[in-house]
Amino acid sequence: MVAGEEDLPFIDCHSVEVEAGPQATWDALIEVLTRSLGSRGSKLAARALGCTELGKTDLPLAEGGSIPGFRIVTFAPTTQLTLAGEDRFSRYRLGFSLESATTDQTTLAATTSAAFPGLHGRLFRFLVVGSGAHALVTRRLLKTVGRSAAEGGRN
């Protein structure tokens, strides 16, 4: 079973209020993800972790496409993006949802679910989740998207 299609244990959810409409927020999310997850460092990390998705970034991003470490499970512009993958230590899913309160205010949330089987998986979970690194990276990503969307204009 593929990580995007199975029930995985909930890890966490983080959100940020973005001072931009849903289209500008979506565009910023796609741009930031493409730039950060498509980087050479991300490709090397995906290879080192034994990720199943190692290929080049499929541009433009679309359902069924991939970026290093992730396959795109759901691609619903301005509302939802779901990425899933697996490596030698875990199976994981990262979902982004956008909700618009007004035409120039959007809530962007990132929800992570993952399974870490075996002894090595539990150690990996401690290193990534237990250390706080995952939460720090996720919050930084959301803030970067929010800042980029707000600077990009109102939609």
C-alpha positions as CSV (number, residue, x, y, z in Angstrom):
1,M,0.0,0.0,0.0
2,V,1.2,3.5,-0.9
3,A,1.7,6.1,1.9
4,G,-0.7,8.5,0.3
5,E,-3.5,5.9,0.2
6,E,-3.2,4.4,3.7
7,D,-4.1,5.6,7.2
8,L,-0.9,6.8,8.8
9,P,-0.5,8.0,12.4
10,F,-1.0,11.7,12.9
11,I,2.2,13.6,13.7
12,D,1.3,17.3,13.8
13,C,-0.5,20.2,12.2
14,H,0.8,23.7,11.8
15,S,-0.9,26.7,10.3
16,V,-0.3,30.4,9.4
17,E,-2.6,33.3,8.5
18,V,-1.5,34.6,5.1
19,E,-2.2,38.2,4.2
20,A,-3.1,37.3,0.6
21,G,-5.9,35.6,-1.3
22,P,-6.0,31.8,-2.0
23,Q,-4.5,32.1,-5.5
24,A,-1.5,34.1,-4.4
25,T,-1.0,31.8,-1.5
26,W,-1.3,28.7,-3.7
27,D,1.2,30.2,-6.2
28,A,3.6,30.9,-3.4
29,L,3.2,27.4,-1.9
30,I,4.0,25.8,-5.3
31,E,7.0,28.1,-5.9
32,V,8.5,27.6,-2.4
33,L,8.0,23.8,-2.6
34,T,9.5,23.6,-6.1
35,R,12.5,25.7,-5.1
36,S,13.2,24.0,-1.7
37,L,12.3,20.4,-2.4
38,G,13.7,20.5,-5.9
39,S,17.1,21.7,-4.7
40,R,20.3,19.7,-5.1
41,G,20.4,19.3,-1.3
42,S,16.9,17.8,-1.2
43,K,17.8,15.4,-4.0
44,L,20.9,14.3,-2.2
45,A,19.0,13.8,1.1
46,A,16.3,11.8,-0.7
47,R,19.0,9.5,-2.2
48,A,20.8,9.1,1.2
49,L,17.5,8.2,2.9
50,G,16.6,5.7,0.2
51,C,13.4,7.5,-0.8
52,T,11.3,5.8,-3.4
53,E,10.9,9.1,-5.3
54,L,14.3,10.1,-6.4
55,G,13.6,11.5,-9.9
56,K,13.8,15.0,-11.1
57,T,11.1,17.5,-10.2
58,D,8.2,17.1,-12.5
59,L,7.3,20.6,-13.7
60,P,4.7,21.9,-13.7
61,L,3.6,20.1,-10.5
62,A,0.5,18.0,-11.0
63,E,-1.2,15.0,-9.5
64,G,0.8,11.9,-10.2
65,G,4.0,13.9,-10.6
66,S,6.9,13.9,-8.2
67,I,9.5,15.9,-6.5
68,P,12.5,14.4,-4.7
69,G,11.2,12.4,-1.7
70,F,7.5,12.9,-2.6
71,R,4.9,11.8,-5.0
72,I,2.0,14.2,-5.6
73,V,-1.2,12.5,-4.5
74,T,-3.7,15.4,-4.5
75,F,-3.3,18.6,-6.5
76,A,-6.4,20.8,-6.2
77,P,-5.3,24.4,-7.0
78,T,-6.1,26.9,-4.2
79,T,-7.5,24.3,-1.8
80,Q,-5.4,21.2,-1.3
81,L,-2.0,19.6,-2.0
82,T,-1.0,16.2,-0.7
83,L,2.5,14.8,-0.9
84,A,3.4,11.3,0.1
85,G,6.5,9.1,0.1
86,E,8.6,6.5,1.8
87,D,12.2,5.9,2.7
88,R,14.1,3.2,4.4
89,F,12.9,4.4,7.8
90,S,9.3,5.7,7.3
91,R,6.2,6.1,5.2
92,Y,4.8,9.7,5.3
93,R,2.2,12.1,4.0
94,L,2.3,15.9,4.1
95,G,-0.9,17.7,3.3
96,F,-1.4,21.4,2.7
97,S,-4.9,22.9,2.9
98,L,-5.9,26.5,2.1
99,E,-9.0,28.1,3.5
100,S,-10.0,31.6,2.6
101,A,-11.7,33.8,5.2
102,T,-11.8,36.8,2.9
103,T,-10.5,37.7,-0.5
104,D,-7.2,38.8,1.0
105,Q,-6.8,36.5,3.9
106,T,-6.0,32.7,3.7
107,T,-5.3,30.1,6.3
108,L,-2.5,27.8,5.2
109,A,-2.2,24.6,7.2
110,A,0.3,21.7,6.9
111,T,-0.6,18.3,8.4
112,T,1.9,15.5,8.7
113,S,1.2,11.8,9.2
114,A,3.8,9.1,9.2
115,A,4.7,5.6,10.3
116,F,8.1,4.6,11.5
117,P,8.3,0.8,11.6
118,G,11.0,-1.1,13.4
119,L,13.9,-0.1,15.7
120,H,15.6,2.1,13.0
121,G,12.2,3.8,12.3
122,R,11.7,4.6,16.0
123,L,15.2,6.1,16.2
124,F,14.6,8.1,13.0
125,R,11.3,9.4,14.5
126,F,13.1,10.5,17.6
127,L,15.7,12.3,15.5
128,V,13.3,14.0,13.1
129,V,10.1,14.5,15.2
130,G,11.2,14.1,18.8
131,S,14.0,16.6,18.4
132,G,11.6,19.3,17.1
133,A,13.3,19.5,13.8
134,H,10.3,18.6,11.7
135,A,8.1,21.2,13.5
136,L,10.8,23.9,13.0
137,V,11.2,23.1,9.3
138,T,7.4,23.0,8.7
139,R,6.7,26.3,10.5
140,R,9.6,28.0,8.6
141,L,8.2,26.7,5.3
142,L,4.7,28.0,6.1
143,K,6.1,31.4,7.1
144,T,8.2,31.6,3.9
145,V,5.1,30.8,1.8
146,G,3.1,33.4,3.7
147,R,5.7,36.1,3.3
148,S,6.1,35.3,-0.4
149,A,2.3,35.4,-1.0
150,A,1.9,38.7,0.8
151,E,4.8,40.3,-1.1
152,G,3.4,38.9,-4.4
153,G,0.3,41.0,-4.2
154,R,-3.3,40.5,-3.2
155,N,-5.5,38.0,-5.1
